[in-house]
Amino acid sequence: GYNPSKNTRANIVLWRKSENCGSVTFTGTPLLGHEHGIQSLAFNNDSSKLVSVGTSDDTNIYVWSVTKNTLTNTAKLSDVVNDVLWFKDSIITVGNRGCLSLWETDDEALSLHEQKLILETVDIQANFTPTYTCAALAPKWVAKGFLVDAILCVGDTDGCVHVVSIPDGRRLSHIKACTGEVTCIAWGEKKIIIGTSEKLVAYSYPNESLEPMCTVDFPIASMEWENEGEEGIFTTLKKPGISTAEVYFMNIRKNHFMRI
């Protein structure tokens, strides 16, 4: 998804990877709906559905049928959303002003039903309302340790990662990862990999120790696991003053960084 030029809508373009070679091909008609840009996208578990949230100028959340190229559910956002992901058949959004919501889809209706989850702030006395920047679901074994259905890690602009139980939204703990902004989160083998506006760090779990990973002196823009998280992770670095980003592959076991 990307921002539109003047007098055009924002497109969602789907690409399919070839099984026999590394090439990718355009799947067909773009998904059109967002008027003013797309902030975040996420596939559900079987990739049959796609959820998209618009930028602060768009304020729409859409659910699409990937197989039919059609819009199935829609709603207006009450807050600016920075990240979106699926939880079973529901959708989780995080964003500004402490926005953390669980959305229920309805196959019989076009609408989405929002349930706002309110977390306690890290410092109640400070009356601080965080801006949530990103989120990632923890592996099932982590949730079992807390005796809850699921665990969500939510990053914010204050450098914290909040560990939250889902679907009740109870904050179980928090990690102070950096002094800047948490930009992305991923789970490794007994580690939470945290991308920040300053560096890449890992939080050992359940040992509860924070350690830097490799030598990365640039903001981490995004992360994505390769081979279901067993070997390594792709990271995108955004260097100051440069419009393009650089992609690296990091071997988690060897703690080795390689530019692609």
Backbone bond lengths (Angstrom), bond angles and torsions (degrees), N, CA, C in turn:
res aa  C-N    CA-C-N  psi(-1)  N-CA   C-N-CA  omega(-1)  CA-C   N-CA-C  phi
1 G - - - 1.448 - - 1.512 110.40 -
2 Y 1.318 117.05 150.55 1.452 118.60 -177.57 1.525 110.37 -154.39
3 N 1.319 115.17 169.21 1.457 120.70 -179.75 1.520 110.65 -77.57
4 P 1.318 117.00 143.27 1.463 119.66 -177.76 1.517 112.48 -84.52
5 S 1.313 115.40 160.24 1.455 120.23 168.70 1.524 107.82 -84.88
6 K 1.303 117.16 178.52 1.460 120.37 -178.53 1.529 110.73 -62.45
7 N 1.324 114.70 140.96 1.467 122.88 175.38 1.530 113.45 66.74
8 T 1.330 118.05 17.30 1.464 120.28 175.88 1.521 109.23 -132.22
9 R 1.320 116.13 156.05 1.455 120.91 176.68 1.526 110.50 -85.91
10 A 1.326 114.60 161.43 1.462 119.64 176.54 1.526 108.96 -79.44
11 N 1.309 116.50 128.14 1.461 121.34 -179.09 1.522 111.49 -93.98
12 I 1.329 115.93 149.34 1.459 122.22 164.07 1.524 105.70 -110.74
13 V 1.316 115.95 116.47 1.459 121.21 -175.95 1.523 109.11 -106.51
14 L 1.319 117.07 124.58 1.464 122.45 -179.30 1.525 110.07 -100.87
15 W 1.327 115.00 135.16 1.461 121.52 178.93 1.519 109.01 -124.01
16 R 1.313 116.71 145.93 1.461 121.45 179.96 1.527 109.74 -118.94
17 K 1.331 115.36 130.45 1.460 120.41 179.91 1.521 110.54 -83.40
18 S 1.328 116.23 135.79 1.459 121.39 178.52 1.522 110.18 -71.59
19 E 1.333 116.60 141.73 1.462 121.12 179.15 1.528 111.79 -73.22
20 N 1.320 117.15 -27.77 1.467 120.79 -173.17 1.521 114.14 -96.46
21 C 1.314 116.91 -19.31 1.463 119.09 -179.43 1.521 108.93 -145.79
22 G 1.295 115.75 175.07 1.455 120.15 -174.94 1.512 114.77 -83.68
23 S 1.326 118.41 4.83 1.456 120.57 -176.13 1.525 111.44 -77.41
24 V 1.327 115.71 157.08 1.458 121.45 175.42 1.517 108.87 -123.81
25 T 1.323 116.38 147.36 1.460 121.00 -178.56 1.519 109.80 -128.21
26 F 1.314 115.81 148.00 1.455 122.80 177.71 1.524 108.98 -70.60
27 T 1.337 116.96 133.23 1.462 119.91 -172.65 1.521 113.95 -83.88
28 G 1.317 118.46 -17.74 1.456 118.29 -179.19 1.511 112.62 148.89
29 T 1.311 116.61 -140.35 1.458 122.47 -175.08 1.524 111.40 -66.86
30 P 1.344 118.97 129.78 1.469 120.77 176.09 1.527 110.99 -63.44
31 L 1.323 116.12 153.76 1.460 121.77 176.30 1.527 108.11 -87.62
32 L 1.321 116.20 119.36 1.460 121.78 -175.68 1.520 110.22 -111.68
33 G 1.322 116.93 135.41 1.455 120.11 178.19 1.516 112.13 -177.42
34 H 1.323 116.28 -44.94 1.463 120.21 -179.68 1.529 110.21 -72.83
35 E 1.313 115.03 132.05 1.462 120.37 -176.43 1.527 112.57 -87.91
36 H 1.333 117.44 -31.59 1.466 119.46 -168.06 1.527 113.26 -130.54
37 G 1.303 118.41 32.38 1.453 119.80 174.94 1.521 113.48 109.06
38 I 1.331 115.75 157.42 1.460 123.20 -176.20 1.521 109.21 -120.41
39 Q 1.314 115.71 128.59 1.464 121.02 -177.56 1.524 112.45 -90.49
40 S 1.343 116.85 -43.71 1.464 119.37 -174.07 1.523 110.56 -154.89
41 L 1.343 115.02 151.92 1.465 122.88 -179.93 1.524 109.46 -134.54
42 A 1.334 116.80 154.34 1.467 119.93 174.72 1.523 109.82 -158.28
43 F 1.337 116.02 134.67 1.460 121.94 172.22 1.525 109.60 -85.39
44 N 1.334 116.35 151.37 1.464 119.40 170.10 1.530 109.10 -78.53
45 N 1.332 116.95 -178.19 1.472 120.72 -171.02 1.521 113.99 -59.31
46 D 1.326 117.84 -39.96 1.466 119.46 -177.96 1.526 112.82 -99.39
47 S 1.335 116.37 10.66 1.475 122.76 177.66 1.525 113.51 61.01
48 S 1.328 116.83 20.73 1.464 119.46 177.70 1.528 111.64 -85.09
49 K 1.339 115.73 -20.01 1.462 120.65 179.83 1.521 110.18 -128.60
50 L 1.316 114.62 152.26 1.460 121.96 178.12 1.520 107.97 -132.52
51 V 1.329 116.53 132.83 1.462 120.32 174.93 1.522 108.26 -109.60
52 S 1.317 116.20 140.15 1.460 121.54 179.05 1.520 109.23 -133.52
53 V 1.331 115.39 141.06 1.466 120.27 175.23 1.524 108.29 -121.90
54 G 1.320 114.93 141.57 1.450 120.42 -177.87 1.515 112.79 -82.80
55 T 1.314 115.50 170.15 1.456 121.91 176.27 1.528 109.75 -71.78
56 S 1.329 115.60 -178.73 1.466 120.29 -179.65 1.524 111.84 -63.01
57 D 1.331 117.44 -21.26 1.466 121.14 177.38 1.525 112.65 -87.40
58 D 1.326 116.52 -10.73 1.468 120.18 -174.78 1.534 112.26 -103.19
59 T 1.328 117.72 -48.49 1.478 125.48 174.95 1.529 113.94 57.60
60 N 1.316 118.01 36.59 1.462 121.48 176.09 1.522 110.09 -123.43
61 I 1.334 115.80 147.23 1.453 122.13 170.26 1.524 107.48 -121.16
62 Y 1.334 115.92 128.29 1.459 121.61 -177.22 1.526 110.05 -124.65
63 V 1.324 115.77 144.95 1.464 122.21 170.46 1.520 107.62 -116.34
64 W 1.341 115.34 130.08 1.457 121.25 -174.60 1.524 110.58 -117.32
65 S 1.324 116.35 145.38 1.459 121.68 167.76 1.523 107.42 -85.97
66 V 1.329 116.50 116.18 1.463 120.41 -177.56 1.526 110.87 -70.14
67 T 1.319 116.50 -37.20 1.469 120.19 -177.69 1.530 112.16 -70.40
68 K 1.337 116.25 -33.32 1.461 120.03 -177.34 1.530 113.57 -101.60
69 N 1.343 116.54 -8.53 1.468 120.89 -176.90 1.530 111.84 56.73
70 T 1.341 115.62 41.81 1.461 119.86 -177.87 1.527 110.28 -128.90
71 L 1.319 115.50 156.11 1.456 122.79 176.02 1.527 109.05 -83.65
72 T 1.337 117.24 126.95 1.463 120.51 -177.02 1.524 113.42 -109.34
73 N 1.339 117.89 -31.86 1.463 121.26 -179.43 1.523 109.46 -144.31
74 T 1.327 115.75 149.49 1.459 119.92 -179.99 1.521 110.39 -152.18
75 A 1.331 115.75 153.00 1.464 121.40 176.05 1.521 108.66 -160.52
76 K 1.334 115.24 162.43 1.455 121.95 175.23 1.527 109.03 -92.67
77 L 1.325 116.43 139.24 1.454 121.81 177.83 1.523 109.70 -87.14
78 S 1.329 115.99 135.11 1.462 120.05 178.19 1.526 111.99 -88.76
79 D 1.335 116.81 -15.43 1.463 122.26 178.65 1.525 109.28 -135.93
80 V 1.328 115.46 162.75 1.463 120.19 174.95 1.526 108.76 -70.00
81 V 1.325 117.02 126.23 1.467 122.49 -179.10 1.527 109.22 -105.03
82 N 1.332 115.98 133.08 1.463 121.13 -178.87 1.523 113.59 -104.79
83 D 1.333 117.23 -22.36 1.462 119.67 -179.55 1.521 109.53 -152.34
84 V 1.329 115.69 153.77 1.462 121.63 -178.79 1.522 108.77 -143.03
85 L 1.331 116.56 145.65 1.461 121.52 175.90 1.519 109.40 -155.62
86 W 1.329 115.20 164.63 1.460 121.13 -179.76 1.520 110.50 -94.56
87 F 1.333 115.44 144.71 1.456 123.07 169.59 1.527 106.75 -130.18
88 K 1.348 115.67 102.21 1.469 121.32 -172.54 1.532 108.20 57.12
89 D 1.335 118.20 -120.75 1.462 120.90 178.62 1.525 112.30 -98.09
90 S 1.326 116.30 6.81 1.460 121.24 179.42 1.527 109.99 -104.56
91 I 1.320 115.67 171.85 1.465 122.34 -177.62 1.520 108.71 -125.52
92 I 1.322 116.22 138.01 1.460 122.02 177.23 1.526 108.45 -112.90
93 T 1.331 116.63 132.03 1.462 121.32 174.25 1.523 109.45 -123.10
94 V 1.334 115.73 144.36 1.465 121.49 175.61 1.517 108.17 -130.65
95 G 1.348 116.05 148.17 1.457 117.93 -177.27 1.507 114.10 -172.19
96 N 1.319 115.39 -151.72 1.460 122.54 -174.15 1.529 111.96 -70.66
97 R 1.329 114.80 160.47 1.469 123.47 175.56 1.530 112.43 55.89
98 G 1.327 116.04 38.15 1.458 119.78 178.66 1.511 113.74 68.98
99 C 1.331 116.34 26.05 1.470 120.93 -177.71 1.525 110.66 -72.47
100 L 1.320 116.47 114.76 1.466 123.66 172.81 1.518 106.65 -139.40
101 S 1.321 116.40 111.45 1.466 120.27 -172.72 1.519 111.29 -130.48
102 L 1.326 114.38 148.81 1.461 122.93 174.37 1.522 107.30 -113.80
103 W 1.331 116.32 122.65 1.460 122.08 -176.46 1.525 109.85 -108.74
104 E 1.322 116.27 131.69 1.463 121.87 176.84 1.524 109.36 -101.72
105 T 1.323 116.05 129.28 1.458 120.44 177.12 1.523 109.93 -86.73
106 D 1.306 115.64 151.29 1.464 122.11 -179.87 1.525 108.08 -127.71
107 D 1.328 115.93 112.23 1.467 119.80 -178.50 1.524 112.54 -67.94
108 E 1.325 116.12 -19.81 1.462 119.96 -178.14 1.526 112.64 -90.70
109 A 1.331 116.52 -14.06 1.468 119.73 -177.28 1.525 109.58 -135.86
110 L 1.323 115.17 159.36 1.456 120.48 -178.26 1.527 112.07 -78.63
111 S 1.328 117.21 -18.07 1.458 120.86 -172.54 1.528 112.19 -79.94
112 L 1.349 114.87 163.70 1.458 123.58 172.14 1.523 107.95 -117.27
113 H 1.330 117.03 145.52 1.460 121.00 -177.93 1.527 109.12 -109.22
114 E 1.336 116.58 121.47 1.459 121.87 -174.23 1.522 111.75 -98.45
115 Q 1.329 115.84 135.21 1.461 122.61 171.63 1.522 107.64 -121.66
116 K 1.330 116.96 113.37 1.461 120.66 -179.42 1.525 109.99 -79.82
117 L 1.334 115.84 133.00 1.457 122.01 177.58 1.524 108.01 -108.54
118 I 1.318 117.47 122.07 1.460 122.41 -176.63 1.522 108.96 -103.99
119 L 1.335 116.55 118.22 1.455 121.14 178.86 1.520 110.33 -94.85
120 E 1.324 115.51 150.09 1.456 119.64 170.71 1.524 108.56 -68.32
121 T 1.334 116.95 140.98 1.457 119.63 176.52 1.520 109.63 -73.84
122 V 1.322 115.70 159.66 1.460 120.23 -179.96 1.521 110.39 -62.40
123 D 1.313 116.93 -39.97 1.460 121.88 178.93 1.521 107.90 -124.12
124 I 1.331 115.99 100.19 1.460 120.47 -176.44 1.525 111.14 -60.91
125 Q 1.342 116.94 -37.64 1.456 120.75 -176.42 1.527 112.02 -66.04
126 A 1.323 116.03 -28.15 1.467 119.33 -176.74 1.525 112.38 -77.16
127 N 1.335 116.75 -11.95 1.463 121.36 -179.06 1.527 110.68 53.15
128 F 1.326 115.16 45.10 1.460 122.19 -174.36 1.523 109.93 -96.52
129 T 1.327 116.37 125.70 1.457 121.39 175.83 1.518 108.68 -105.64
130 P 1.324 118.66 111.43 1.462 120.22 -174.62 1.523 112.48 -75.94
131 T 1.315 114.85 157.22 1.458 121.75 168.28 1.515 107.44 -101.95
132 Y 1.322 116.86 116.89 1.455 121.28 -178.93 1.525 109.52 -83.75
133 T 1.315 115.77 132.56 1.460 121.16 -172.87 1.523 113.77 -106.39
134 C 1.339 117.64 -29.75 1.464 120.51 -173.44 1.522 109.14 -161.32
135 A 1.330 115.83 166.52 1.461 120.05 -179.20 1.520 110.17 -154.70
136 A 1.336 115.83 155.06 1.467 121.71 176.93 1.517 109.00 -153.41
137 L 1.323 116.34 138.02 1.460 121.22 176.46 1.525 110.04 -80.30
138 A 1.322 115.79 139.14 1.461 121.51 179.24 1.526 110.31 -81.82
139 P 1.336 117.89 159.22 1.464 120.56 174.79 1.530 111.29 -59.97
140 K 1.312 115.95 159.20 1.466 120.84 -175.68 1.521 112.62 -62.09
141 W 1.355 117.17 -31.80 1.460 118.77 -177.49 1.526 111.55 -66.60
142 V 1.328 117.55 -26.44 1.464 120.50 176.87 1.528 109.85 -69.76
143 A 1.330 116.09 -44.23 1.465 120.36 178.85 1.528 111.31 -61.90
144 K 1.326 116.53 -38.10 1.463 119.90 178.87 1.525 111.24 -62.58
145 G 1.336 116.10 -35.42 1.455 120.08 178.93 1.517 112.83 -64.50
146 F 1.331 116.22 -30.21 1.466 121.39 178.33 1.532 112.09 -94.14
147 L 1.334 116.68 -2.93 1.472 122.25 -178.42 1.526 111.38 59.63
148 V 1.336 115.85 42.58 1.463 121.15 177.98 1.527 108.97 -128.14
149 D 1.331 115.56 169.28 1.463 121.22 -177.36 1.523 111.62 -68.35
150 A 1.335 116.49 -44.27 1.466 120.66 -178.53 1.521 109.58 -157.52
151 I 1.338 115.21 157.35 1.460 122.61 178.32 1.525 108.80 -119.60
152 L 1.323 115.44 131.78 1.453 122.11 177.14 1.524 108.86 -117.60
153 C 1.332 116.56 132.09 1.461 121.45 173.42 1.525 108.31 -102.96
154 V 1.328 116.23 125.99 1.461 121.78 -175.66 1.524 109.10 -121.75
155 G 1.337 116.95 123.66 1.457 121.62 177.64 1.514 111.53 -91.88
156 D 1.342 116.24 156.13 1.463 119.14 178.79 1.528 111.23 -136.45
157 T 1.324 115.80 176.92 1.463 121.69 -176.93 1.520 112.55 -75.87
158 D 1.320 117.43 -9.07 1.461 121.75 -179.18 1.526 111.83 -95.85
159 G 1.336 117.44 9.27 1.454 120.87 177.07 1.510 115.17 83.78
160 C 1.328 117.58 14.29 1.463 121.34 -178.82 1.527 111.36 -106.19
161 V 1.331 115.14 150.32 1.458 122.57 170.03 1.522 107.15 -116.63
162 H 1.326 116.30 119.56 1.459 122.21 -178.95 1.528 109.06 -94.53
163 V 1.310 116.71 130.29 1.464 122.36 177.51 1.523 107.23 -98.13
164 V 1.337 115.87 116.05 1.461 121.91 -168.14 1.528 109.89 -124.97
165 S 1.322 116.90 139.61 1.464 120.35 173.50 1.529 109.12 -85.60
166 I 1.315 115.62 140.40 1.461 123.11 -179.98 1.528 107.91 -121.96
167 P 1.346 119.26 136.23 1.469 127.24 16.55 1.527 115.93 -97.99
168 D 1.337 119.95 4.11 1.467 119.40 -174.37 1.524 113.36 -80.61
169 G 1.341 118.61 -16.87 1.456 120.74 176.46 1.512 114.69 77.22
170 R 1.322 118.30 23.87 1.468 121.66 -179.51 1.527 109.96 -82.97
171 R 1.348 116.76 127.58 1.466 120.20 179.52 1.517 109.45 -80.98
172 L 1.336 116.15 119.81 1.459 121.84 -175.43 1.524 112.13 -91.77
173 S 1.325 116.69 -36.09 1.462 121.28 179.03 1.522 108.43 -166.71
174 H 1.334 116.05 177.01 1.461 119.32 174.25 1.522 109.64 -147.19
175 I 1.333 114.82 154.76 1.461 122.77 -178.07 1.523 108.04 -120.60
176 K 1.316 117.32 127.47 1.461 121.11 173.55 1.522 107.38 -89.07
177 A 1.342 116.05 102.26 1.462 121.04 -171.77 1.519 113.24 -89.59
178 C 1.340 117.31 -32.16 1.463 119.96 -175.30 1.518 109.00 -164.87
179 T 1.321 115.89 176.73 1.462 120.38 176.32 1.520 111.54 -90.88
180 G 1.331 116.49 -13.96 1.460 120.69 -179.64 1.514 111.93 -96.28
181 E 1.317 116.16 -136.33 1.465 123.01 -175.36 1.521 110.97 -109.70
182 V 1.319 116.40 139.02 1.464 121.04 171.85 1.523 107.43 -82.58
183 T 1.331 116.79 122.21 1.466 120.81 -174.16 1.520 113.45 -102.63
184 C 1.339 117.93 -28.03 1.460 120.58 -179.47 1.528 109.43 -162.52
185 I 1.331 115.47 155.88 1.465 121.85 -176.44 1.525 108.99 -137.37
186 A 1.329 116.31 140.80 1.464 121.27 173.66 1.524 108.24 -147.07
187 W 1.319 115.78 152.86 1.463 120.67 179.44 1.513 110.66 -101.73
188 G 1.333 116.31 132.70 1.451 121.93 172.36 1.516 109.54 -109.53
189 E 1.314 116.16 -162.51 1.454 120.72 178.88 1.529 108.95 -75.67
190 K 1.329 116.12 101.11 1.464 123.85 -178.04 1.526 112.01 59.93
191 K 1.337 116.30 28.48 1.455 121.04 177.18 1.522 109.95 -140.96
192 I 1.317 115.47 143.39 1.457 120.82 168.93 1.525 106.46 -99.86
193 I 1.320 117.40 116.13 1.458 121.82 178.29 1.526 107.45 -88.37
194 I 1.332 116.36 122.55 1.461 121.26 -173.24 1.525 109.47 -119.96
195 G 1.320 116.06 117.25 1.457 121.06 172.97 1.517 109.33 -90.76
196 T 1.318 116.67 134.67 1.459 120.70 -177.32 1.526 110.09 -129.70
197 S 1.320 115.22 175.46 1.464 120.51 177.17 1.521 111.78 -74.84
198 E 1.337 116.47 -2.20 1.459 121.25 -178.82 1.524 113.21 -117.49
199 K 1.346 117.28 -38.11 1.457 120.66 -169.82 1.524 109.78 -167.88
200 L 1.326 114.80 -179.74 1.462 122.42 174.18 1.523 108.01 -110.50
201 V 1.332 116.89 127.37 1.457 120.60 -178.42 1.521 109.64 -130.26
202 A 1.324 115.35 162.16 1.462 121.47 177.28 1.519 109.00 -127.54
203 Y 1.312 115.20 137.37 1.457 121.22 177.02 1.518 107.56 -110.49
204 S 1.324 116.23 112.18 1.463 120.57 -178.61 1.518 110.22 -70.27
205 Y 1.322 115.15 132.36 1.455 119.78 -177.12 1.525 108.84 -129.64
206 P 1.325 120.52 127.65 1.468 126.79 11.63 1.526 114.44 -97.36
207 N 1.345 119.53 17.70 1.464 121.22 -178.45 1.525 113.26 -69.79
208 E 1.325 116.95 -17.47 1.461 123.27 175.39 1.526 112.52 58.76
209 S 1.329 115.72 52.21 1.462 120.42 174.82 1.524 108.89 -129.11
210 L 1.328 115.77 141.51 1.459 121.96 -176.94 1.518 108.91 -105.29
211 E 1.331 116.77 131.61 1.458 120.15 -178.21 1.527 110.01 -142.95
212 P 1.350 117.61 144.55 1.468 119.43 176.69 1.516 110.62 -71.36
213 M 1.325 116.81 150.22 1.465 121.66 178.52 1.514 108.99 -115.45
214 C 1.326 116.38 119.88 1.455 122.90 -177.98 1.533 109.67 58.03
215 T 1.292 116.66 -171.97 1.462 120.78 177.95 1.519 108.18 -112.32
216 V 1.305 116.23 97.21 1.458 122.01 -178.37 1.521 108.06 -124.28
217 D 1.316 116.29 113.03 1.456 120.47 -175.72 1.526 112.48 -104.56
218 F 1.338 116.71 17.31 1.451 120.28 -178.03 1.526 109.95 -124.60
219 P 1.323 116.94 156.56 1.468 120.04 178.67 1.528 111.75 -60.67
220 I 1.320 116.26 140.21 1.461 122.49 176.84 1.525 107.74 -92.82
221 A 1.325 116.66 120.35 1.467 120.46 -176.68 1.521 112.29 -88.11
222 S 1.350 117.02 -38.41 1.462 119.60 -176.82 1.518 109.83 -160.56
223 M 1.342 115.74 163.89 1.462 121.93 177.54 1.521 109.36 -143.58
224 E 1.324 116.02 148.35 1.460 121.12 177.39 1.520 109.00 -151.17
225 W 1.333 116.72 131.70 1.458 120.98 -179.40 1.518 112.19 -72.16
226 E 1.324 115.48 145.90 1.461 123.03 170.56 1.520 108.16 -106.35
227 N 1.328 116.65 141.91 1.467 121.42 177.05 1.528 111.57 55.27
228 E 1.324 115.46 44.23 1.459 122.74 177.01 1.526 112.74 57.96
229 G 1.320 116.02 31.50 1.452 119.55 173.53 1.508 115.80 80.46
230 E 1.319 118.40 9.49 1.455 120.06 -176.35 1.527 112.55 -84.89
231 E 1.317 117.29 -29.02 1.458 119.99 -173.97 1.528 113.13 -109.66
232 G 1.309 116.20 -53.31 1.452 117.88 -174.61 1.507 112.27 -164.53
233 I 1.317 114.59 -172.60 1.452 120.23 -173.35 1.525 109.77 -139.23
234 F 1.331 115.87 139.17 1.454 121.00 174.02 1.527 108.40 -88.68
235 T 1.316 116.91 132.38 1.455 120.81 178.22 1.522 109.84 -126.10
236 T 1.304 115.78 148.13 1.458 121.87 177.05 1.520 108.63 -112.83
237 L 1.332 116.25 123.09 1.456 121.65 179.50 1.521 109.46 -102.34
238 K 1.307 115.89 137.84 1.470 121.24 178.49 1.521 108.31 -115.61
239 K 1.341 116.19 102.29 1.453 120.37 -178.27 1.526 110.80 -79.90
240 P 1.325 117.10 140.51 1.467 120.51 -179.49 1.524 112.05 -59.90
241 G 1.322 115.80 137.12 1.452 121.00 176.49 1.513 115.09 80.54
242 I 1.345 117.61 0.42 1.461 121.65 -179.62 1.524 108.37 -117.76
243 S 1.334 116.61 128.29 1.465 120.46 -174.62 1.523 112.55 -73.67
244 T 1.336 117.35 -28.46 1.460 120.37 -179.08 1.529 110.82 -94.70
245 A 1.327 115.62 160.01 1.461 121.11 179.43 1.526 109.95 -108.20
246 E 1.321 116.36 159.32 1.454 122.33 177.04 1.527 109.16 -111.93
247 V 1.333 116.04 139.43 1.465 121.34 -178.71 1.528 109.42 -105.99
248 Y 1.329 115.67 132.84 1.457 122.12 179.10 1.526 109.44 -125.69
249 F 1.329 115.09 153.76 1.458 120.52 171.93 1.525 108.03 -112.89
250 M 1.325 115.94 128.75 1.451 120.45 -178.73 1.523 110.00 -114.51
251 N 1.320 115.94 122.08 1.456 121.40 174.20 1.523 108.04 -79.42
252 I 1.332 116.09 112.93 1.456 121.02 -174.62 1.529 111.46 -65.04
253 R 1.316 116.39 -42.32 1.466 119.90 -175.57 1.531 111.73 -68.20
254 K 1.345 116.34 -38.04 1.468 120.23 -177.38 1.528 112.59 -96.02
255 N 1.335 116.64 -6.56 1.463 121.41 -178.95 1.533 110.75 55.61
256 H 1.339 114.84 46.66 1.464 121.20 -175.10 1.520 109.88 -119.98
257 F 1.337 116.50 135.64 1.453 123.58 -178.51 1.520 110.13 -106.66
258 M 1.334 117.48 136.39 1.458 121.16 178.54 1.523 109.16 -138.79
259 R 1.322 116.28 127.08 1.464 120.30 178.77 1.522 109.92 -76.20
260 I 1.343 115.80 139.17 1.463 121.52 179.62 1.521 108.90 -100.15
